[in-house]
Amino acid sequence: MQDRPTYSELLEAVQHFLETDVVPALDGPKKFHARVAANVLAIVRRELQFEETQQHAEWQRLDALLDTSEAPPAGREALRRRLAERTEALCARIRQGDADTGPWRNAVLAHVRQTVIDKLAVANPKYLGVEGAAAEGNTNSTAGDTAG
């Protein structure tokens, strides 16, 4: 682990440089590409900031939906792989019609809604109406929630 500057501070500094010094100095396609680069840095920063919390919340929601109590694996890549596998298991149940009616359907809809909110909080929080919002503060919701 490094001291300061943190990865977030470094990414923010480069993003700020691109947005305030580079973009205004460019025209046409180069200006567009500089804006894209600044946006990519913002996405990477948010992903690094929110990933662990979002993944563990998703794991807990999938535990409830799949009726399991499996501990999440250690390590970022292992967790990503297992989340994908568990999501595929959920998809298989949806394809079988298990989510067509009833309370489990509501739990699945709540999970999918929260997962999309979490992804938007990273990719483009402006779509949520709250710049920089960590999944509207709902990251820890459970699959049993039936919000909105």
N, C-alpha and C positions, 0 to 999 in steps of 0.2 A: 504494500500500500504506500502510495506516495503522499507527501505532505502537500502543501499548496504550491502552485495552483492545482486544483482538482480537475478531473476530466471535464466536469461541467463548466468550470470557469474557463478552461482552455477552449472548449467548443464555443462557448458564448463569446469569447474574445474574437475568435475568427469570424463567427457569424456577424458580430457587430462591425468588424472591419469590412466585411463584404457589403453589408447593408449601407454603411455610412460613407465609406471611401471608394469602394470599387464600383458598385452599381451606379451611383450618380455620375461617375466618370466615363461610363460606357454607353454605347448606343446599340440598337438593333439586337441581333442574335446573341452577342457577347453579354449584353445587359441582361437578357432573359436567362442565359446560362448562369450568370453570377447570382441572380435571384434564386434559381433552382438550387444552386450549391448552398446558399444561405439557408434555404428551407430544409434541405437534407440535414444540415448540421442541427437545426432545431428539432427535427424528428429524432435524430440519434440521441440528442440530449434528453428528450422526454422519454424515449424508450429506456435508456439507462436509468433514469430517475424512477420510472413507474414499474418496470418489468417485474421485479421480484414480488412486489406487493400484488400486482395484477395476476401474476401466475399462481400465487398461493391462494388468492381468493377464488380464481377459476377452479383450482384443484378442489377446494372445499365445496364449491357448488356442484362439481361433478361427483364428488363423494356422495352428496345427498341424492343426486339424480340416479346414480348407478347403484345406490345402496351398498356402498363400500366404505371402508375406513382405512384405506391404504395410505401409508406415509409417503409424502412426496420424495422422489429420489434427490440425492445430493448432486449439485452441479447444474449449471444453466442448460447445457445441451441435453443432458439426461432428462431434465424436467420438461423441456420443450418436446422431446420425443414421446415421453409418456403422456403428456397432455394431448398431443395429436392422436395417440392411440386411444385414449379415453374418449376423446371427441368423436372418433370414428365409431366407437362402441355406442355412443349416444345416437349418432346418425343412423346406425343399423336399427336401433329400437324405434327411431322416428319412421324409418322406411317400412318397418313391420306394422306400423299403425298404432304403436303404443301411445303416441302423443296426440291422437286424433280427438279425444275427449277426456274429460275428467280433470282431477286436481293435478295429475302428473303433467298434463298439457300446460297448465298454468305455470308450473315450476319450470318446465322446459322453456316456455316463452320468456319468463323472467331471467333465466340464465342466458339465453341468446341475446336478449335486450342488453343485459349488463355487459356481456362480452363485446358487443358492438360499441357500446359507450366507452369501454376501456380502450378499444382499438382506436376510436376517434380521438380520445384524449391524447393519444400519442401522435397519430397521423395528422390530424387537423382539429385542434380543440375549438376553433372558431365555429365549426359545424354544431358544436354543443352550445354555443352562445356564451361560453366562459373560457377566456384565454387562459391556458395553462391548467385548467381544471383536471384534477386526478379523478377521472371517471365520475365527475359530479359528486365526489365524496361518497359514492355508493359502492366502491370497490369491494367492500366486505359483505355485500348482500349475499344471502344464501339462496339456494335454488328454490326454497319454499316460498320466497317472497313473490308476491303477485302484483308488483307495482305497475301502475299505469298502463 
